[in-house]
Amino acid sequence: MAGNIFGKILRLTSFGESHGKAIGGVIDGYPAGVEVDFDFIQKELDRRRPGQSKWVTPRQEADRIEVLSGIFDGKSTGTPIGFVVWNKDHHSADYAHVKETYRPSHADFTYDRKYGFRDYRGGGRSSARETVARVAAGAFAKLLLRHAGISVAAYVHSIGEVQVPGDYHSLDLGETENSPLRCPDQKTTEKMMALVEKTAASGDTLGGTIVCVVQNVPAGLGEPVFDKLHADLGKAMLSINAVKGFEIGSGFAASVMYGSEHNDLFVKDGDKLTTATNRSGGVQGGISNGNEIYFKVAFKPIATLMKAQPSYDAAGNKIILEGKGRHDVTVVPRAVPIVEAMAALVLADHWLLSRVSRL
């Protein structure tokens, strides 16, 4: 299986399956001398782990990270950082009923067609459990970005049809973690909670959107043509399980605007040249322009329902499939640290690339 390596200079190789012994990764290209805050890294993993509320899978995983290499006396050595997070609470028997069955909108059918074989226990490699490695590596990337003064913060913008009014400028993003659904607007959180409760009772699931804001990004990050900064961000986000859409800046709204409406006109702020608006989302020509980078990521509803659905087994027989096991009503709140992690990996990678792109 190819496609398990992400990044150019800062590279993450992830490994492991949902019901295997562990999820882990190797981070290569990480500079030497970076102080490693293990408490911070663990807190990032705690934000992603299951069992956080009654609306997510009750699978109980401590998700304690064990670093195997690349750290000495609390600092990175410049050598590969290897790490593992051991799986403890996997109930493989919960998936015996899908051993020969194709679940609607899962990877069962496509994995079978590509490999002729699949690990049906929790989806194996296709499970969102794999994102443990991304969040761990993203935490290391965030520590690196601190040296550049760059910060990454995401929040739940919508669940189902309930969404935060206005844009991120009107919000206190410091309130995000105080919401059980990681929505920094209290009134919207209450509406979301009511919708999630109603949906859970019916055995159905919900999708939603996450907005991510990257602040203090210097101008000049990004490689023109194929490795544009927003293209790499788009690939990073679309590689996350259940993601169906990505837009940066004005996004799809730009398609119905006139150029005279959309252009970000230059203005002087003291001696600094900037723009009066930021419809570009902080990226122009594939390169950061010094403004905040902001983008939105759309997640589909979770495919496993706690209600009957028609399907087919591997032999082509029509069946009725009923959801079993432990599953989220919506993945969106737990995906916030995953979005941040992937954004941090992209920004850290391009920050390192920028340091070798000119004398």
N, C-alpha and C positions, 0 to 999 in steps of 0.2 A: 504494500500500500504506500503510494507516494503522497506528497502533499502534507507532511507533518512538520515542516520547517517554515517559520515565518520570520521575515526581516532580511536585511542586507548586511549591515555591519553588526548591529545588535540582533542576534538570531536566537529564536526559541525553537527547540525541538521538543515536542510533547509526546508522551506515550501513556499507554494504559487504557483499560476498559472499565465500564460502569461497575461490573461485578467481578473484576479481576482483583489481584492482591493490592494494587496501588495505582494511583495516577501520579505522573511525575514529569520532569522536564530537565533539559539542559540549556542553560543560557550561555551563549558564546559571544565574544566581542564586548563584554562588559568591562569598562575601564578599571584599572587598579586604583586603590586608595580611597574608594567610596565607603564612607561609614555606613554600616548596615544596621538598620533599626529593626530588629527581629519582632519587637512588639507591634510595630506598625504593620509589618508584613502579615503577622497573624491576625490583626484586626481586619485587614482587607479580606482575608480568607473567611473570617467570621461573618462578614457582611454577605458573602455569597452562599454560605453553607445552608443545607436544608434544616427543617424543623424550627424555623424562626417564628412562624405564626400558624394559625389553624387553617390558612388558605393554601399553604404549600405542603409539599411532601413531608410526612413526619419521619422520613428516614433520618436516623440519629447518627450523624458523622461529626466527630470533633474537628476534623480537617486540620490536624496539627501538622505543620510542615517540619520536615527533617532535612536539613541541608547537609549534603554529603561531601561537597568540595567547593573550592573557589573562595573561601572565606578564612581569614586568619587574623586573630587578635581584633575581631570586630570590623575588619575592613576587607573589601574585595581585593583579590590578589592579581586580577587580570587573566586568570585561567578560567576554564569552564566552570560555571556554577551548576552543580547537579543537585536536584532536590526530589523528594518523594512525599506524597500524602497517602497514608495507608487507608484502604477501605476496610471498614469494620462491620457495617450494618447492612449488608446486601442480602436480600431475600430472593435468591434465584428461582425458587419454586413458584413465585408469583407470576413467572413468565412462561411456565411450561405450556400454558394453553395457546401461546403464539409461536411455538416451535415450528409448526408447519403452516402458519397463518400469516397473511399479509394484512397488517393494520392500516387502515386508511390514513394517508398523509404522513406515514412514517417512512423510514429508510429501508424497511424490510424487503420490499419488492426490488428496489434499485440495487441494494447490496447483493441480493441473490443473482440478479442479472449480470452484475459486474464481476463478482468473485466466484459465483457458484457455491457459495457457502457464507454463513453469517453467524455471528454470536447473538442469539436472540435474548440473552439475559440483560434486560434493561436497555437493549439497543446496542450493547457492546461499545464499539468505538464511536458510534453515531450519537451516543448519549450526551446530554448536556453536562454530565459528570466530568467530561473531559475539560470543561472550562475551569476546573480547579487549577490546572497548570497555567492557564492564561492569566488568572487573577494573581497567582503567586509571582509569575514573571512580570506582570504589570506593576506589582508593588515594588519590585526592584527597579523598574523603569521610572516610577514616580520618585524614588529616592534619587536617581540620577538627574531627573528634571529639576529637582530642588536647586541643584547647582546653577541651573540656567534661570531660576526664578519662575519657571513655568508651572502652572497648576491646572489640574483637570478635575471638573466636577460635573456629574450628570444627575438627572432627576426624572421621575415619572411625569410625563406631560399629559398622558391620557391612558385610561383603561376603558375599553369598549367605546361608547359614545360620550363618556364623561371626560372632559379635558379642562386643563387649567386655562382660565381666561387671560388674554394678553401674552406677552413673551417673557423671557427670563429676566429682563431688566426690572420688572416690577416685583420680582421675588427675592426673598432672602434664602439663598441656596444653603446657608448654614442650618436651616430648619429641615432639610431633607431627611436626615437620619432620625429626626424626632417623629416622623410619620411612619406608621406600620406599613404603608404602601410606598414609602419614599417619594411622596409628593409634598413639596414645601408649602403648599397652600392648604390650610386647615379645612376650609369649607369644601374644597374640591375633594380632599381626602375623605371626608364624611360621605359625600355622594358616591365616591368610588367604592367605599366599604359596603354601602347598601347594595350596590350593583353586584359586587363580588359575592356577598351573602346570598342574594337571590339566585345568582347563577350557580353557585355551589349546590344549593338545595335542589336545583333541577338536574344536576349531574352533567352540566355543560361547562364550557371553558371560555376564556376571554383573551383577546390580544390587547395591544396598546402601543404607545410610543414613548420613547425616551429622548430627551434633549440633553446634549452634552456641550459644555462651554469650556474652552481652553483659553486661559488668560496669560498675559505677559509673554506672548509668543513673539520673538524677534522677527523682523522682516528678513527674508532670504532663505527660509527653510523650504525644501522641495526641489525635485529634479524635473526639468521640463520634459515634455513629450510623454514617454511611457510611465515614468515614475513620479507623476504629479502628486503633490501632497494630498489633495482631496481625492485623487484616485486611490492612493494607498489607504486613506481613511475609509473610503467606500469598500474596498476589498476586505479590510479588517472587520468592518461591521457586518458585511454580508456573509462572512465566514462563521458568524455566531449562529448557533442553533436557533431556528424559528424566525430569523430575520428575513423580512420580505421587501423592505424598502429602505433607502438611504437618500437624504437630501441635505445639501449644505447651503447655508445662507438663505436666500429667498427660495431656493429649491424649485419645485414645480410651479409655484406662483409666478415665477419669472416668465413662464411661457405665455402668459396672457397680459404682460406689461409691455409698454412702449420703451424703447431704449432711453428716451428722455426721462422716463420715470425710474428706470432701473439703475442707470449709471451712478456710481459712487464718485461724486465730484470732489476734487482735491481742495483742501483748505490748509491754512497755516495755523498751527498751535504753537505760538512762540517761534522758536527756530525749527520746529519739527513739522514735516509735511505729513498730513494724514488725510482722512476723507470725512465728509460730512455725514455720510451714511455708511452702513456696512452690509449691503445686500449681497456682496460677494462672499460673506461668511469668513472673512479674513484670509482668503486665498484668491490670487489673481494670476493667470498664466501658469497655474500649478505650483506657485511659490507664495509663501506667507507674506502678507503686506504690512504686518505689525499690528493689525487690529485683532480683536478677539476672534477666535475660530469657534463657530457654533454650527451644530448639525443635529438632525433628527433621524432617529432609527425606528422603523416600524416592525413590530413583532406580531406574528399570526397567533390565533388561539392555539393552545396546546392540543395536540392531535388525539391524545388519549381521553376519552369521555367515560364518565361513570353511567353510561346508558347504552342500550343495544344499538349496534350499527351493522348493516349488511356488508359482507366482504367475501373473499375467496381464499381457499387454502392453496398450498403449493401445487396440489394435484389438479387444481381448476374447479374444485367443488364449491358451490355456493354455501355460505355459512352465516350464522348470526354471531357477531363478536360482542362480548360484553367486557368493559374495562375492569381490570383487577389491579391489585397492588397499591402503591402509594404515589400519588401524583398531585401536582399543583393545579389550582383553579386558573391561575394566570402566572406566567413566568416573568412578567415585566418587572416587578419590584426586585427580584433576585438578580435580574440582568443588569441593573444599574452598575454594580462594581465590575461586571464583565465588559460593559461598554467603556467604562473609564480605563480599564486595564488595556484593552486593545488600542484605545486612543493614545495612551501613554507609551506603549511599545512603538507605535508609528512615530510619535513626536520625538521620542528619545533616539530612535534610529536616524531620523532626518537631522536631528541636532548634531549627532556624531558625524553624519555625512557632510554637514555644512562646515565642520572644522577642518576637513581635508579638501574642500572644493576650491579654496583660494589661498594665496599666500598672505 
